[in-house]
Amino acid sequence: MMSAQAPWSRALLRGPLDWWKEQDAFLKDGVLALALALLAFVPTLSGIGAQIGDLPERPASALSVGLILAQTLPLAVRRRWPAGCLAVVAGPFAAYQALGFATTFGSLGLYLALYSAGAHQVRLRHGLAGAVSAGYAVLALVLDRLRSPLGIADYLAFYLVLAAFWLVGSIVRTRRTEEAQRRRLAAEVATAAERARIASELHDVVTHHVTAMVVQADAAQFVLTSAPDKAGEGLSAISDTGRRALTELRYLLDVLEATGESASADPARADQAPALGRLGDLVEQARRSGQPIEFSERGERRAQSVDVELAAYRVVQEALTNAMKYAAGQPTQVLVRHGEERIEITVTTDASPAAAPAVRDAAPAGGRGLAGLRARARMVDGELKAGPRPEGGFEVHATIPSKPASE
């Protein structure tokens, strides 16, 4: 079946959905920034934070409060503008450390900003990393000039901690990108499979009915010259075949236009769906085209899943189409065996010596119809074999595992 939403519908919804996602992310980041800013002034959390320099501690002031807020509140835009957020947070953090204010919980904003830049920055990532590293080197030199007791190993250790947060964000970004690529590839594969299925459906419907109409038209032309009083029957057969073709095409278009509900689930369209119970209509149509057909079913017919019903129907349809095209007027036998575990379909067409070469030429799997049927059978874990018979003629044999509709 087609996807729940048409492509144009998804395109129209993509803009509003993206906007709502951005607003939701902004709201969550805003709550995070506000919570971190408030926790920065909780005395019991003052010992937790990022600190470098170990300079003599300076008492809190209005400037220290402003620098704390500058290290936390910009996190509200950490996903929307990760580079700008990091720049705004890193500057006040460096000033806070150089001025020697006491460590606060709000200094963890630098770690979050680094992670966000690694996870969400798209452009100029290497340039941003280089600028941050250069800025840290300048901070280390300033702290050293201010007679910080730390050595090169201490500065290097703190730098590695900062780099670790960036790296974690980069890993998350990589995995998110790979997952998006997998989803996109899966969608492309599903789209290609759906297109192939639709092409197969259109081929089966159009080829079968057009072939039947051509054969019926040729027969009607012959009857018109030999028995004009019976020409009406041939024209009526052509008309009926055309109506059946329009019915099946209309059903297929309804499936393509479905936007959430299965087309086959609609009672108004259920009687149009190709199914095992409608094989008699196929046989009758072929008979009216002048093809002598013997049709029989063995075993108890059970309601099957839509895929199984459609696969079995198309096997018979394609086999009868080939019979009318390559062995017109030759006896054809259609046998359907209903078993508990599988459904077996055998369609054999006799051929006179003159018709045998044409049937033999049609036997290889190069034909789009038979190739499509093999692919359809494999999709339901079935198997299809087709080829000329040793005694002459052609045979199509399909085995399809039963999948009751109740499962």
HELIX and SHEET records of a PDB file:
HELIX    1   1 PRO A    7  LEU A   39  1                                  33    
HELIX    2   2 PRO A   43  LEU A   45  5                                   3    
HELIX    3   3 ALA A   62  THR A   72  1                                  11    
HELIX    4   4 LEU A   73  VAL A   77  5                                   5    
HELIX    5   5 PRO A   82  LEU A   99  1                                  18    
HELIX    6   6 PHE A  105  LEU A  108  5                                   4    
HELIX    7   7 GLY A  109  HIS A  120  1                                  12    
HELIX    8   8 ARG A  125  ARG A  145  1                                  21    
HELIX    9   9 ILE A  152  SER A  226  1                                  75    
HELIX   10  10 PRO A  228  LYS A  230  5                                   3    
HELIX   11  11 ALA A  231  GLU A  257  1                                  27    
HELIX   12  12 ALA A  263  ALA A  265  5                                   3    
HELIX   13  13 PRO A  267  ALA A  270  1                                   4    
HELIX   14  14 LEU A  276  ARG A  278  5                                   3    
HELIX   15  15 LEU A  279  ARG A  288  1                                  10    
HELIX   16  16 VAL A  306  TYR A  326  1                                  21    
HELIX   17  17 ALA A  356  ALA A  362  1                                   7    
HELIX   18  18 ARG A  368  MET A  379  1                                  12    
SHEET    1   A 5 ILE A 293  ARG A 298  0                                        
SHEET    2   A 5 THR A 332  HIS A 338  1                                        
SHEET    3   A 5 ARG A 342  THR A 349 -1                                        
SHEET    4   A 5 PHE A 394  PRO A 401 -1                                        
SHEET    5   A 5 GLU A 383  PRO A 388 -1                                        
END                                                                             
